[in-house]
Amino acid sequence: MNNTNDLHIEKELLPLFDYSLNGFARKRVLEILESPLTSSTEITERQNILKGFTANDKVLKVYSYTVLYLNEVHFFLNTEIKNLSRKKLKYRLFASKQEKIRYASRFNQLILFFHRLQTNYFSRLDLEQFPEEYSERISRILQFLAQFDLHKYESLVREQRLKDKHIIALTEKINELKKKELIATFWDDLFLFEAYLSINFGIIKNNFAFPNFTTKGIKLFGFYHPLINEPVRNDFETDSNVIVLNGPNMSGKSTFLKAVALCIYLGHLGLGIPASSGEIPFCDHLSIHINRRDDILKGYSHFMTEVMNLKTVVENATNGKQCFAVFDELFSGTNVEDAFEICRTTINGLSKFKGSYFLISTHIQELKSVSNSRISNYYIDCELIGDKPTFTYKLKKGWSDIKVGRILFDKEGLNELLT
């Protein structure tokens, strides 16, 4: 099971992709965002689906309707509708005026709503731009809408000539479709379509790029954290299994880790990523541990939570899964001597898992001595200008020896106050 709670999917990721017109589609968007795909083939398929939406942008960029119509038509079709064809004489002669007005009103909304979908959007799509399997889903929407002879009925509604016989025929059609379970299928197809449309709007608006999947290394160019105003873009290339990220406090280590994690995670959803371009590996297990906190529900301290998260990742890697894991300030919850020893053991041990990638940030300077061909060190740059730390937020290879803590401590006058 993936550990992605620290990405705050509903709170932070959903707003990037939520351009949905209704709650049903929004729910599908969230389901997509919470469910990484299980193979590179599935990922490529979804990328191609979304590219199909982009190719049909001229039609879909104005996709809209009255949401009240959608909600009322959805409610109407999901309730029990009498088959008036079996009692058409009784309906014509004895149905109350109120009942007839209610049926007429519901069918007016249904016809106008479905006619808008069919005429303005679905019939104008170039289905060849979509993968064949998904193109069949859209064709199924078109086939469902065609059941209602919408051109004929739309004219009747516009001219206010919808009669009892038409109402009776439509109730018969709806009950036929219900028996075949085609109405439920239609809503499922429609809301998935609208979820993809919403996500595609988000990709276009944010100028995200679809990554390529590779069997070796991570390459991210011009990547950034999408929730930061005027973010600094970085390039990141590595073939190493373990990346140790160091640098002073406030330099941007956690932001860097989360930006890389977002690129990997969104890539595994088949979506665009916040980067100019990227090549990433396919991984079976994702674990992103960035926000340091105790697990109150399980009664674990911060340190024990880290131990259990690490154990889960190692067990998955040992069982042959390709893992991507992020550990922010690993083992900072224990004493310095213990932290150094177990971090060194962790870094060396994780480096043996080929095909897996582990990003670890740390303040432990002694870890600079831990090295082999599968471990790389990076830092977020900070410059001292007149004893004042200036953060550039640029990624560099190597190790930073700048100690900002002492400078800030003294700058706030604590040395003088305490002595």
Protein Blocks (a to p, Z undefined) as FASTA:
>chain_A
ZZfklnommlmmmmmmmccfbfklmmmmmmmmmmccfbfklmmmmmmmmmmmmmmmmmmm
mgccdfklmmmmmmmmmpccddfklmmmmmmmmocfklmmmmmmmmmmmmmmmmmmmmmm
mmmpcfklpcfklmmmmmmmmmmmmmnommlmmmmmmnopacfklmmmmmmmmmmmmmno
mmmmmmmmmmmmmmmmmmmmmmmmnopacddddfedjddehiacfkbghiacdddddfbf
bdcdeddehilmmmmmmmmmmmmmmmmnopacddfbdcddddfbdcddfbgcddfknopa
fklmmmmmmmmmmmmmmnopacddddehihklbcfklmmmmmmmmmmmmmmmghiacddd
dfbfklmmgccfkbccdddddddehhiacdehiacedjdfbdfklmmmmmnommmmmZZ
